[in-house]
Amino acid sequence: MHNGILNIYKEADYTSSDVVQVVKKITKSKAGHTGTLDPMATGVLPICLGKATKIADYIMGGDKEYIAQVILGEATDTCDAYGAIIGAAKMSPVRDEILAVLPQFSGEISQIPPMYSALKVGGKRLHDLARQGITIERNARQITIHSLEVLKWDLPSSFVIKVKCSKGTYIRTLCDDIGRALGGYAHMGKLLRTTSSNFTLETALTLDKLAKGDLDKIVMPIEKALSGFPKVYIKESGAKLLANGNKLPLEHARYADNLQKDTLYTTFTHDGNLAGIFRAESEILRPVTMLLDLHGN
């Protein structure tokens, strides 16, 4: 079994779960994705293997970058080109009108998740309710749009945007909201994810290339995927506590005086093996995610 992360290029008409099943067969390893990409979408989809499935949330929590087509004049029930048209209006906005509304969608903003999404409300997936013709009230969520720019104009029918954003941003909803801000309707056409956390399009592999490649060279080690976290090493005196997943008094940590309270650290054994992710507290390091097997195996 392999332990680490694969940077997969998801092709159109695959669900994220489809990709996971193919990866499982190729790698013969436990696998899980790091955030759903819609079936029509393409691009970066990191897949965690083996022990790395425990860190999926940390990768999922990173920023994303997308390139999306905004199609003007029609709203759909899914907010993308796969949905049924639920509103239409003739629109002929000029570039300056579009550029004038885009700043409304920069920085920290509120966004209402679409009904056709994998989000759970009351234990039920929204898309399952939507397919039954049920629409429920959804709470707005705070997201952050770090940057939003137009890459290509094809007016009056569409334009293409590049969006850098936080976890939890629905680009379909963003396209719909832009259309309404212009006084009409819009929905998302093509969608390409170019970045997810520190995984980029340039190094993403198709499933076909994955099947033909050398997995030992392709799989990213867990510690590299977590390279953005500060590190702490545990002295040999704390080896037994560490191996058993116990909280560690700071006396067992090297340079304990420099640890920042309430900060997550990738924690290593005295001989350099990744043990897990621990949170520094006043007097201890508390385990959050253990990656070292019990007894250090």
SULMONOR-V188038 format. One record per residue. N is the residue number from 1. RES is the residue in three letters. PHI is phi in whole degrees, 0 to 359 (* if undefined). OMEGA is omega in whole degrees, -180 to 180 (NA if undefined). Layout:
BEGIN
n=(N | N)
res=(RES | RES)
phi=(PHI | PHI)
omega=(OMEGA | OMEGA)
END
This chain:
BEGIN
n=(1 | 2 | 3 | 4 | 5 | 6 | 7 | 8 | 9 | 10 | 11 | 12 | 13 | 14 | 15 | 16 | 17 | 18 | 19 | 20 | 21 | 22 | 23 | 24 | 25 | 26 | 27 | 28 | 29 | 30 | 31 | 32 | 33 | 34 | 35 | 36 | 37 | 38 | 39 | 40 | 41 | 42 | 43 | 44 | 45 | 46 | 47 | 48 | 49 | 50 | 51 | 52 | 53 | 54 | 55 | 56 | 57 | 58 | 59 | 60 | 61 | 62 | 63 | 64 | 65 | 66 | 67 | 68 | 69 | 70 | 71 | 72 | 73 | 74 | 75 | 76 | 77 | 78 | 79 | 80 | 81 | 82 | 83 | 84 | 85 | 86 | 87 | 88 | 89 | 90 | 91 | 92 | 93 | 94 | 95 | 96 | 97 | 98 | 99 | 100 | 101 | 102 | 103 | 104 | 105 | 106 | 107 | 108 | 109 | 110 | 111 | 112 | 113 | 114 | 115 | 116 | 117 | 118 | 119 | 120 | 121 | 122 | 123 | 124 | 125 | 126 | 127 | 128 | 129 | 130 | 131 | 132 | 133 | 134 | 135 | 136 | 137 | 138 | 139 | 140 | 141 | 142 | 143 | 144 | 145 | 146 | 147 | 148 | 149 | 150 | 151 | 152 | 153 | 154 | 155 | 156 | 157 | 158 | 159 | 160 | 161 | 162 | 163 | 164 | 165 | 166 | 167 | 168 | 169 | 170 | 171 | 172 | 173 | 174 | 175 | 176 | 177 | 178 | 179 | 180 | 181 | 182 | 183 | 184 | 185 | 186 | 187 | 188 | 189 | 190 | 191 | 192 | 193 | 194 | 195 | 196 | 197 | 198 | 199 | 200 | 201 | 202 | 203 | 204 | 205 | 206 | 207 | 208 | 209 | 210 | 211 | 212 | 213 | 214 | 215 | 216 | 217 | 218 | 219 | 220 | 221 | 222 | 223 | 224 | 225 | 226 | 227 | 228 | 229 | 230 | 231 | 232 | 233 | 234 | 235 | 236 | 237 | 238 | 239 | 240 | 241 | 242 | 243 | 244 | 245 | 246 | 247 | 248 | 249 | 250 | 251 | 252 | 253 | 254 | 255 | 256 | 257 | 258 | 259 | 260 | 261 | 262 | 263 | 264 | 265 | 266 | 267 | 268 | 269 | 270 | 271 | 272 | 273 | 274 | 275 | 276 | 277 | 278 | 279 | 280 | 281 | 282 | 283 | 284 | 285 | 286 | 287 | 288 | 289 | 290 | 291 | 292 | 293 | 294 | 295 | 296 | 297)
res=(MET | HIS | ASN | GLY | ILE | LEU | ASN | ILE | TYR | LYS | GLU | ALA | ASP | TYR | THR | SER | SER | ASP | VAL | VAL | GLN | VAL | VAL | LYS | LYS | ILE | THR | LYS | SER | LYS | ALA | GLY | HIS | THR | GLY | THR | LEU | ASP | PRO | MET | ALA | THR | GLY | VAL | LEU | PRO | ILE | CYS | LEU | GLY | LYS | ALA | THR | LYS | ILE | ALA | ASP | TYR | ILE | MET | GLY | GLY | ASP | LYS | GLU | TYR | ILE | ALA | GLN | VAL | ILE | LEU | GLY | GLU | ALA | THR | ASP | THR | CYS | ASP | ALA | TYR | GLY | ALA | ILE | ILE | GLY | ALA | ALA | LYS | MET | SER | PRO | VAL | ARG | ASP | GLU | ILE | LEU | ALA | VAL | LEU | PRO | GLN | PHE | SER | GLY | GLU | ILE | SER | GLN | ILE | PRO | PRO | MET | TYR | SER | ALA | LEU | LYS | VAL | GLY | GLY | LYS | ARG | LEU | HIS | ASP | LEU | ALA | ARG | GLN | GLY | ILE | THR | ILE | GLU | ARG | ASN | ALA | ARG | GLN | ILE | THR | ILE | HIS | SER | LEU | GLU | VAL | LEU | LYS | TRP | ASP | LEU | PRO | SER | SER | PHE | VAL | ILE | LYS | VAL | LYS | CYS | SER | LYS | GLY | THR | TYR | ILE | ARG | THR | LEU | CYS | ASP | ASP | ILE | GLY | ARG | ALA | LEU | GLY | GLY | TYR | ALA | HIS | MET | GLY | LYS | LEU | LEU | ARG | THR | THR | SER | SER | ASN | PHE | THR | LEU | GLU | THR | ALA | LEU | THR | LEU | ASP | LYS | LEU | ALA | LYS | GLY | ASP | LEU | ASP | LYS | ILE | VAL | MET | PRO | ILE | GLU | LYS | ALA | LEU | SER | GLY | PHE | PRO | LYS | VAL | TYR | ILE | LYS | GLU | SER | GLY | ALA | LYS | LEU | LEU | ALA | ASN | GLY | ASN | LYS | LEU | PRO | LEU | GLU | HIS | ALA | ARG | TYR | ALA | ASP | ASN | LEU | GLN | LYS | ASP | THR | LEU | TYR | THR | THR | PHE | THR | HIS | ASP | GLY | ASN | LEU | ALA | GLY | ILE | PHE | ARG | ALA | GLU | SER | GLU | ILE | LEU | ARG | PRO | VAL | THR | MET | LEU | LEU | ASP | LEU | HIS | GLY | ASN)
phi=(* | 264 | 238 | 156 | 233 | 252 | 263 | 263 | 269 | 280 | 271 | 297 | 75 | 262 | 279 | 299 | 293 | 302 | 299 | 301 | 296 | 294 | 298 | 302 | 293 | 289 | 267 | 54 | 227 | 299 | 213 | 203 | 272 | 244 | 129 | 293 | 252 | 302 | 306 | 286 | 282 | 234 | 117 | 293 | 221 | 296 | 240 | 268 | 243 | 58 | 300 | 294 | 299 | 288 | 253 | 304 | 296 | 290 | 287 | 299 | 283 | 284 | 290 | 233 | 226 | 228 | 241 | 226 | 266 | 259 | 261 | 269 | 105 | 219 | 255 | 236 | 290 | 258 | 68 | 224 | 288 | 277 | 270 | 276 | 289 | 241 | 192 | 214 | 203 | 290 | 228 | 221 | 290 | 266 | 304 | 296 | 295 | 293 | 297 | 285 | 268 | 298 | 301 | 298 | 249 | 248 | 81 | 276 | 225 | 265 | 218 | 267 | 300 | 287 | 297 | 276 | 210 | 276 | 297 | 263 | 228 | 62 | 82 | 240 | 292 | 300 | 292 | 293 | 294 | 299 | 291 | 269 | 81 | 259 | 242 | 238 | 288 | 243 | 284 | 293 | 239 | 275 | 230 | 233 | 260 | 286 | 204 | 213 | 220 | 270 | 264 | 208 | 251 | 218 | 287 | 269 | 273 | 195 | 206 | 243 | 241 | 245 | 234 | 254 | 211 | 276 | 306 | 90 | 279 | 261 | 291 | 301 | 294 | 301 | 297 | 299 | 294 | 297 | 301 | 290 | 294 | 275 | 87 | 214 | 224 | 201 | 214 | 274 | 267 | 287 | 221 | 234 | 268 | 263 | 214 | 221 | 58 | 257 | 256 | 237 | 298 | 299 | 251 | 284 | 247 | 289 | 296 | 297 | 292 | 299 | 297 | 262 | 267 | 269 | 300 | 298 | 266 | 275 | 291 | 282 | 300 | 302 | 296 | 289 | 295 | 259 | 295 | 283 | 275 | 293 | 250 | 219 | 250 | 260 | 294 | 299 | 296 | 257 | 299 | 292 | 299 | 296 | 297 | 265 | 73 | 274 | 290 | 241 | 303 | 297 | 297 | 271 | 261 | 290 | 52 | 301 | 295 | 267 | 286 | 266 | 300 | 65 | 250 | 274 | 233 | 286 | 247 | 242 | 290 | 298 | 257 | 95 | 271 | 292 | 261 | 159 | 248 | 237 | 256 | 280 | 241 | 303 | 237 | 219 | 254 | 255 | 294 | 249 | 222 | 270 | 246 | 270 | 296 | 306 | 69 | 80 | 276)
omega=(180 | 176 | -179 | -175 | 174 | 175 | -175 | 171 | 179 | 178 | -178 | 176 | 167 | 167 | 177 | 178 | 175 | -179 | 180 | -178 | 178 | 180 | 178 | -179 | -178 | -173 | -175 | -177 | 169 | -176 | 176 | -179 | -173 | -180 | -173 | 166 | 179 | -179 | -178 | -175 | 175 | 172 | -168 | 175 | 178 | 178 | -180 | -180 | 173 | -180 | -177 | 176 | 179 | -177 | -178 | -178 | -180 | 178 | -180 | -176 | -179 | 179 | -180 | 172 | -178 | 166 | -173 | 175 | 176 | -179 | -174 | 170 | -178 | 172 | 178 | -177 | 178 | -176 | 176 | -174 | 180 | -172 | 176 | -179 | -180 | 178 | -179 | 178 | 177 | -178 | 176 | -178 | 175 | -176 | -177 | 178 | -180 | -180 | -180 | -179 | -175 | 178 | 176 | -174 | 177 | 180 | -180 | -178 | 175 | 179 | 177 | -179 | 179 | 177 | 179 | 178 | -178 | -179 | 179 | 173 | -177 | 178 | -178 | 177 | -180 | -177 | 176 | 177 | -178 | -180 | 175 | -179 | -178 | 175 | 179 | 179 | 177 | 177 | 175 | 178 | 178 | 175 | 179 | 172 | -177 | 177 | -179 | -178 | 177 | 179 | -174 | 178 | 172 | -177 | 10 | -172 | -174 | 170 | -175 | -180 | 170 | -174 | 169 | -169 | 180 | 171 | 175 | 179 | 174 | -179 | 177 | 179 | 178 | 179 | 178 | -179 | 178 | 178 | -180 | 177 | 178 | 179 | -180 | -179 | 174 | 172 | -177 | 173 | 179 | 177 | 178 | 173 | -176 | -179 | 170 | -174 | 179 | 176 | -174 | -179 | -175 | -177 | -178 | -179 | 172 | 178 | 178 | 179 | 177 | -178 | -177 | -173 | 177 | -174 | -180 | 179 | -174 | -175 | 178 | 178 | -178 | -176 | 177 | 178 | -179 | -174 | 179 | 179 | 172 | -175 | 171 | 179 | -178 | 179 | 179 | 180 | -180 | -174 | -177 | 178 | -179 | -178 | -180 | 177 | -179 | 171 | -172 | 170 | -174 | 178 | 180 | -179 | 175 | 177 | -176 | -178 | -177 | -178 | -180 | -179 | 179 | 177 | 177 | 180 | 165 | -171 | -175 | 174 | -179 | 180 | 168 | 178 | 180 | -178 | -179 | 177 | -178 | 176 | 177 | 176 | -172 | -174 | -174 | 164 | -176 | 180 | 177 | 177 | 180 | 178 | 177 | 177 | 177 | -180 | 171 | -179 | NA)
END
